[in-house]
Amino acid sequence: MISEAVLEEKAELEDFLVVVFGEDYRVMARQHIAEMFSNALSRPIFLLKRQESRIMASVAISEALFTTHTWGIGWVAVHPEQRGNGLGQEIVKAALEAIAVRVKVPSTAILSAYPEGAGFYNRLGFAGATMDHAGNPFLSRKVCPNASGVIPIRA
């Protein structure tokens, strides 16, 4: 089951993100997680996939500031022991569904991927070859409003 992170999961989520991305990302992870529970204008929402009570995958979504009808997807993470089992695809689909139930008009979901990850996102309907500030592919896809919370994903 995938659920929205709650305040009591802050430390566990931070530790999980460090396992996936490395200790160098701890401070940034802590800041983004704290923003979820703040009064910031554009708070990220972390979604978590648990197996046997352990976080095995996560993703964050947030409405992009200074744009209209644009949402960012970040912190896509799968525990190293679980890679290749479909959890990445499941958590990204959950992010798209979470955006779809929050938007009122067709919107754009954007993300920055490492070059080796672009194919994964392309299979989920993301496209684009623009480069971000670090030279990584900047990808996007349309998300249509859906009160049911289910959106079709191209295979």
Buried (B, 14 or more C-beta within 10 A) or exposed (E): EBEEBEEEBBEBBBEBBBBBBEEEBBEEBBEBBBBBEEEEEEBBBBBBBBBEEEBBBBBBBBBBEEEEBBBBBBBBBBBEEBEEBEBBBBBBBBBBBBBBBBBEEEBBBBBBBEEEBBEBBBEBBBEBEEEEEEEBBBBBBEBEBBEEEEBEBEE
